[in-house]
Amino acid sequence: MHELSLAQNLMASILNILKQYDSVTKVIRIKICIGEASGVDVNFLDHSLKEHVLKNTVCENAQIEYEKLPVKIKCKSCGKIYSEITANICTVCGEDGFEVISGNEFYVKEIELE
């Protein structure tokens, strides 16, 4: 279950951000962006955060929001960008080489502090 290690890394990132502020008493809200192609299971991540990582921290009662980021792929031959994967062959040039240009992200987008 790699979501636990992802949750731990998120917490480390949040704590690094909190070092910039002197008087944080608690974190109210955390918004996390997760790309559809990232391989992250939101349910496992949510469980890992709430049951294992955020307990007994300033983030313990924070509302956690998840924003899904769609997949975008680009044909390596002609550069055509697709917002969904429907086939393995480019409809413009007929080639089959694609690269993921978005949708594999995983990061903290916003933190609301008190």
C-alpha positions in Angstrom: 0.0 0.0 0.0 2.1 2.9 -1.3 -0.6 5.4 -0.2 0.7 5.3 3.4 4.2 6.5 2.2 2.5 9.1 0.0 0.5 10.3 3.0 3.7 10.5 5.1 5.4 12.5 2.3 2.4 14.9 2.1 2.6 15.4 5.8 6.3 16.2 5.6 5.6 18.8 2.9 2.8 20.3 5.0 5.1 20.6 8.0 7.8 22.3 5.9 5.2 24.8 4.8 4.0 25.4 8.3 7.6 26.2 9.4 7.1 29.6 7.6 4.4 30.6 10.0 4.9 31.3 13.7 1.5 31.1 15.2 -0.3 28.2 13.5 -2.6 26.5 16.0 -4.3 24.1 13.6 -4.9 23.4 9.9 -8.5 23.8 8.9 -8.4 22.5 5.3 -6.0 20.7 3.0 -6.7 20.5 -0.7 -4.8 17.7 -2.6 -4.6 17.4 -6.4 -4.5 13.8 -7.7 -4.1 13.1 -11.4 -6.3 10.3 -12.9 -3.1 8.6 -14.2 -1.1 8.9 -10.9 -2.1 5.5 -9.7 -3.1 6.9 -6.3 -6.2 5.3 -4.7 -8.1 8.2 -3.0 -9.8 5.9 -0.5 -6.5 4.3 0.7 -4.9 7.7 0.8 -7.7 9.2 2.8 -7.6 6.3 5.2 -3.8 6.6 5.6 -4.0 10.3 6.2 -6.9 10.3 8.7 -6.1 7.1 10.6 -2.3 7.0 10.6 -0.6 10.3 9.6 -2.6 13.3 10.7 -3.5 12.0 14.2 -2.1 14.0 17.1 -0.9 16.8 14.8 -2.1 20.3 14.0 -3.7 18.7 10.9 -5.7 16.1 12.9 -9.2 17.7 12.3 -8.5 19.3 9.0 -11.1 18.9 6.2 -9.4 17.1 3.4 -10.5 17.9 -0.2 -9.4 16.0 -3.3 -9.3 17.5 -6.7 -9.2 15.1 -9.6 -6.9 16.2 -12.5 -7.8 14.8 -15.9 -5.4 12.9 -18.2 -4.0 14.6 -21.2 -1.8 12.8 -23.7 0.2 14.0 -26.7 1.2 12.2 -29.8 5.0 12.0 -30.0 4.9 12.2 -33.8 2.6 15.1 -34.6 1.9 16.8 -31.2 -1.9 16.3 -31.2 -3.2 16.6 -27.7 -6.0 14.3 -26.5 -8.1 14.9 -23.3 -9.1 11.3 -23.2 -7.6 8.0 -24.2 -9.8 6.3 -26.7 -7.3 4.4 -28.9 -3.6 3.5 -29.2 -3.3 5.2 -32.6 -3.3 9.0 -33.2 -6.3 10.0 -35.3 -4.3 12.7 -37.0 -1.1 11.0 -38.1 -1.8 7.3 -37.5 1.2 6.8 -35.2 1.1 5.0 -31.9 3.5 6.8 -29.6 2.0 8.9 -26.8 3.3 10.7 -23.7 1.3 11.7 -20.7 1.5 15.5 -20.4 -0.9 15.9 -17.4 -2.9 13.7 -15.1 -0.1 12.1 -13.3 0.4 14.8 -10.7 0.1 14.5 -7.0 0.5 17.5 -4.7 -0.9 19.7 -2.0 -2.7 22.7 -3.7 -4.0 24.6 -0.7 -3.7 24.7 3.1 -6.0 26.8 5.2 -4.6 27.7 8.6 -5.8 29.1 11.9 
